[in-house]
Amino acid sequence: MMANEIRSGEAEASSTSTIASRSASGSAEGKRGTRKTRVGEVISRSMNKTIVVRTVTRVPHAKFGKIVKQMKKFYAHDEENKAKTGDTVRIMETRPLSKLKRWRLVEVVQK
């Protein structure tokens, strides 16, 4: 009976030290990667704390090679409602904030 209690105590101590070492190393490894940023024009700000940003990317056509513009809309979080329609803004990728919002406003580049 005494041997079983000692063995279970040893197992308990080793499992807690393993958990402690994982959490300590987890914080050191927890560095996040670089987040994507985009620069675009605000095309709508009718929602509260939300802007719609249109980005234009120039890429060559797959078959013909002509440079074409690809336009994409992003819904971004604007906490202070400081971006106005027509402003050029920089947005950054973030955690999902709602059904459509995965970006947040970093700065207003040009008014």
C-alpha positions as CSV (number, residue, x, y, z in Angstrom):
1,M,0.0,0.0,0.0
2,M,2.8,2.4,0.9
3,A,4.7,1.7,-2.4
4,N,1.6,2.5,-4.5
5,E,1.1,5.9,-2.7
6,I,4.8,6.7,-3.3
7,R,4.6,5.7,-7.0
8,S,1.4,7.7,-7.6
9,G,3.1,10.7,-5.9
10,E,6.1,10.5,-8.2
11,A,3.9,10.2,-11.3
12,E,1.9,13.2,-10.1
13,A,5.0,15.3,-9.5
14,S,6.5,14.4,-12.9
15,S,3.2,15.2,-14.7
16,T,3.0,18.7,-13.1
17,S,6.6,19.4,-13.9
18,T,5.9,18.5,-17.6
19,I,2.9,20.8,-17.7
20,A,5.0,23.6,-16.2
21,S,7.8,23.1,-18.7
22,R,5.3,23.1,-21.6
23,S,3.6,26.3,-20.5
24,A,7.0,28.0,-20.1
25,S,8.2,26.9,-23.5
26,G,4.8,27.6,-25.0
27,S,5.1,31.3,-24.2
28,A,8.6,31.4,-25.8
29,E,7.3,29.7,-28.9
30,G,4.1,31.7,-29.0
31,K,5.6,34.4,-31.4
32,R,3.1,35.1,-34.1
33,G,4.0,35.5,-37.7
34,T,3.8,38.6,-39.7
35,R,0.3,39.8,-40.5
36,K,-0.8,40.7,-44.0
37,T,-1.4,44.4,-44.7
38,R,-3.2,46.0,-47.6
39,V,-3.5,49.6,-48.8
40,G,-6.8,50.6,-50.4
41,E,-9.5,53.2,-50.8
42,V,-12.5,53.5,-48.5
43,I,-15.6,53.1,-50.6
44,S,-18.2,52.9,-47.7
45,R,-18.5,53.9,-44.1
46,S,-22.2,53.7,-43.6
47,M,-21.8,51.0,-40.8
48,N,-20.8,51.9,-37.3
49,K,-17.1,51.2,-36.6
50,T,-16.8,49.4,-40.0
51,I,-15.4,50.5,-43.3
52,V,-15.3,48.8,-46.7
53,V,-11.9,49.1,-48.4
54,R,-11.3,48.4,-52.0
55,T,-7.8,47.2,-52.9
56,V,-6.4,47.2,-56.5
57,T,-3.8,44.6,-57.4
58,R,-2.1,44.6,-60.8
59,V,-1.3,41.1,-62.1
60,P,-0.5,39.8,-65.6
61,H,-3.2,37.8,-67.3
62,A,-2.6,34.1,-67.2
63,K,-2.8,33.5,-70.9
64,F,-2.2,36.8,-72.7
65,G,0.2,38.5,-70.3
66,K,-1.6,41.9,-70.3
67,I,-1.5,43.7,-66.9
68,V,-5.1,43.6,-65.5
69,K,-6.5,45.1,-62.3
70,Q,-8.0,42.9,-59.7
71,M,-10.3,44.7,-57.3
72,K,-11.3,43.2,-54.0
73,K,-13.4,44.5,-51.1
74,F,-12.4,44.0,-47.4
75,Y,-14.5,44.8,-44.4
76,A,-12.3,46.4,-41.8
77,H,-12.8,47.5,-38.2
78,D,-12.5,51.2,-37.6
79,E,-12.8,51.7,-33.8
80,E,-12.8,55.5,-33.8
81,N,-14.8,56.0,-37.1
82,K,-11.9,58.2,-38.3
83,A,-11.7,57.0,-42.0
84,K,-13.9,58.9,-44.5
85,T,-15.1,57.8,-47.9
86,G,-12.4,58.4,-50.5
87,D,-9.5,58.2,-48.0
88,T,-6.5,55.9,-48.7
89,V,-6.0,53.6,-45.7
90,R,-3.8,50.8,-44.5
91,I,-5.5,47.7,-43.0
92,M,-4.0,44.7,-41.2
93,E,-5.2,41.2,-40.9
94,T,-6.7,40.2,-37.5
95,R,-8.8,37.6,-35.8
96,P,-12.4,37.3,-37.0
97,L,-14.4,40.1,-35.5
98,S,-17.8,39.3,-37.2
99,K,-19.2,37.3,-40.1
100,L,-17.3,39.4,-42.6
101,K,-14.7,41.4,-40.7
102,R,-11.2,40.0,-40.6
103,W,-9.2,43.2,-41.0
104,R,-8.6,46.3,-38.9
105,L,-7.7,49.9,-39.7
106,V,-4.0,50.7,-39.0
107,E,-3.8,54.2,-40.3
108,V,-5.2,56.7,-42.7
109,V,-2.5,57.2,-45.3
110,Q,-4.0,60.1,-47.3
111,K,-7.2,62.1,-46.9
